[in-house]
């Protein structure tokens, strides 16, 4: 799915607090439905920069967490001036949206099951992907890692998720990679879909390479345009550089020798 050219105005219809995160709901009746794994460039219509107190911002890229009935949902964490302004939006406020953009996930082949591995706010595209797979009758087990209990509350966005936490406050005390390894030891006939911090993505990539398993990684990188024109979001691959916004964000793990430190979502 390719976005119509040019951004459009959407209105916030709901704003939910989920632990340390925010889920923004926006009415987008004119927008095409995204493929799971695609993203949109977002910015508020009002107070989006300028002057001494509001520095100019580029739009921020956010994966679609859900889309139904002409309403889009986005998961965000207040970590800087751009996300702070979006976090402040309430019902009736407007924001600019450009999307859906990029390449999404593709379904498992050869009868493989789907293992969804997410970390932090990077779980967003896995929410809509699990919905899609379950609607298609495909098993989709979610394995999620979070820093602490507050962030782990976002696991409720997915069905029957297994959780790991860095501080041991929820679920397994350790890395989400531990959960993945345990699951693959039991049944390795799977495709792994992952989105999260760069270190997590690199660990997943290396584990799947070692086991010779297919994996699809949703990368994140700083973007200015979303259309591949600025080359600001390039990442190295085995056959040259890729632009995350048009060649990804979902990229076959086999194309990557490594996941760079700037190519992951916030932990």
Secondary structure, 3 states (H helix, E strand, C coil): CCCCCCCEEEEEEEEEEECCEEEEEEECCCCCCCCCCCEEEEEECCCCCECCCECCCCCEEEEEEEEECCEEEEEECCCCHHHHHHHCCCCCCEEEEEEEECECCCCCCCCCEEEEEEEHHHHHHHHHHHHHHHHCCCCEEEEEEECCHHHHHHHHHCCCCEEEECCCCCCEECCHHHHHHHHHHHCCCEEEEEECCHHHHHHHHHHHHHHCCCEEEECCCCCCCCCCCCCCCEEEECCEEEEHHHHCEEEEHHHCCCCCCCCCCCC
